[in-house]
Amino acid sequence: MNFQPWWSWEGLPAGYVADIGAVYGDRGDGRTFGWNRDLIWDTRERFSSRSPDQRHDTLIHLQKGEPAGVWELAVPAGRYRVRVVCGDAGYTDSVYRVAAEGALTCDGTPTSAARWVEGTAEVDVIDGRLTIASAPGAANNRIAFLEVDRAE
């Protein structure tokens, strides 16, 4: 899942699905995902030479406005491996703390030398929705992209 503006000039990275900040719902392609509220205007594309690729150049803010953004993906009950990459090519004014199903997955503070922070966790989904949200202690939280795979 790549978090990016609906108008992204660079397009969609190969192998990813675009999330543009829309409210949770059926996307018409067999997938159901989205946010607890409209975050379309909280997406960014930086056009930065600091970004190693398009996935790192786009992002969504989780903590602009109230309530904080919570993202969900409809999946069958089971165990999943979730990789979360947080960051922003343009700014380092955050503390990234993101939880998948309540498990701290991404945890760190960016610097000018290391603008992205990532983490992976294996989580159990029992209610049919994989939930991604800010964890306690997060400040100005942003997600660039995430990957979800069924755990073996």
C-alpha positions in Angstrom: 0.0 0.0 0.0 1.5 3.3 -1.0 0.1 6.4 0.7 0.0 9.2 -1.9 -2.1 12.1 -3.2 -4.8 11.2 -5.7 -3.1 13.5 -8.2 0.3 12.0 -7.8 2.5 13.1 -10.7 4.9 10.3 -10.4 2.2 7.6 -10.5 2.0 4.4 -8.5 5.1 2.3 -7.6 5.0 -1.2 -9.3 3.5 -3.8 -7.1 1.6 -1.4 -4.8 -1.9 -0.2 -4.4 -2.6 3.5 -3.9 -4.3 4.8 -0.8 -5.2 8.4 -1.3 -6.7 9.0 2.2 -10.3 8.0 1.4 -12.7 6.7 4.0 -12.9 2.9 4.6 -14.8 1.2 1.9 -14.9 -1.2 -1.1 -12.5 -0.1 -3.8 -14.2 -2.1 -6.5 -11.1 -4.2 -7.2 -11.8 -6.9 -4.6 -10.1 -4.9 -1.8 -11.7 -3.0 1.0 -9.6 -0.5 2.9 -9.3 3.1 4.1 -9.5 5.5 7.0 -11.8 6.3 9.8 -12.3 9.8 8.3 -11.4 11.6 5.1 -7.6 12.2 5.0 -7.4 13.0 1.3 -5.9 16.5 2.0 -3.4 15.0 4.4 -1.4 13.2 1.7 1.8 14.7 0.3 4.3 14.2 -2.6 7.6 15.8 -2.0 9.4 15.6 -5.4 12.6 15.3 -3.4 16.1 14.1 -4.5 16.4 12.7 -0.9 13.8 10.1 -1.7 15.3 6.8 -2.9 12.1 6.0 -4.8 8.5 7.0 -5.2 7.3 5.0 -2.2 9.6 7.2 0.0 8.5 10.4 -1.7 4.8 10.2 -0.8 3.1 10.0 2.6 0.0 10.5 4.6 -0.3 12.4 8.0 -2.0 10.4 10.7 -2.3 13.2 13.3 -3.6 16.3 11.4 -7.1 17.0 12.7 -9.3 15.0 15.0 -9.7 12.2 15.5 -6.3 10.9 14.5 -6.3 8.8 11.4 -6.8 5.0 11.8 -6.4 2.8 8.7 -8.0 -0.6 8.1 -7.7 -3.3 5.5 -10.3 -6.1 5.3 -8.5 -9.5 5.5 -9.5 -13.0 6.5 -8.8 -13.8 10.2 -5.3 -15.1 10.6 -1.6 -14.1 11.2 0.0 -11.4 9.1 3.4 -9.9 8.6 3.2 -6.1 8.5 6.0 -3.8 7.4 5.5 -0.1 8.1 7.7 2.6 6.6 7.3 6.1 8.2 9.1 9.2 7.0 9.2 12.4 5.0 11.9 13.6 2.6 11.2 17.2 3.6 10.9 17.2 7.4 12.3 15.5 10.5 9.9 17.1 13.0 8.3 13.8 14.1 8.4 10.9 16.5 7.2 7.9 14.5 5.2 5.3 16.5 2.8 3.2 14.5 0.9 0.1 15.8 -0.5 -2.8 13.7 -3.3 -4.5 15.6 -2.0 -2.8 18.7 1.6 -4.1 18.3 4.3 -1.4 18.0 5.6 -1.9 14.5 7.4 1.4 13.6 9.2 3.2 16.4 11.8 6.0 15.9 12.8 9.6 15.4 14.0 10.7 12.0 17.2 12.7 11.5 18.6 14.6 8.6 20.8 11.6 7.8 18.0 9.0 8.3 14.6 10.4 7.3 12.7 7.1 7.3 12.1 4.7 10.1 10.6 1.2 9.5 9.6 -1.8 11.4 8.0 -5.2 10.9 5.7 -7.2 13.2 3.6 -10.3 12.9 0.1 -9.8 14.2 -3.1 -11.7 14.6 -6.3 -10.4 13.0 -9.4 -11.9 14.6 -12.1 -9.4 13.5 -11.5 -9.3 9.7 -9.8 -5.9 9.7 -6.1 -5.3 10.0 -5.9 -2.0 11.9 -3.0 0.5 11.7 -2.9 3.5 14.0 -0.6 5.9 15.9 0.9 4.4 19.0 1.2 6.4 22.3 4.1 8.9 22.2 3.7 9.5 18.4 4.1 13.1 17.3 3.4 14.4 13.8 3.1 10.7 12.6 3.4 10.0 8.9 3.4 6.8 6.9 5.0 6.5 3.5 4.0 2.9 2.7 3.3 -0.5 4.2 3.3 -4.1 3.1 1.0 -6.8 4.3 1.6 -10.5 3.8 0.0 -13.6 5.2 2.5 -15.1 7.7 3.4 -18.7 7.2 
